[in-house]
Amino acid sequence: MQFFTDISHLSNQCEYGKIREDLVRDKLIMCLRREIKEKLILEQPKTLQGALETAQRIETINCELRSAC
């Protein structure tokens, strides 16, 4: 998740204040692969941490499904 690390560090330099985490979360969701993005939009995680955990969980499941075939 290098993209998340980069955008998180860049956003620290801006004056977003209380909405910083929400903006980073939304940007993260919009830049993910379509299948993960759609699931995150449906689940609507309330926090950045929740979005990261959900995205990682979905990616792990997808990898396991691809390996099972």
Secondary structure, DSSP 8 states (H G I E B T S, - for coil): -HHHHHHHHHHHTS--GGGHHHHHHHHHHHTS-HHHHHHHHHH--SSHHHHHHHHHHHHHHHHHHHHH-
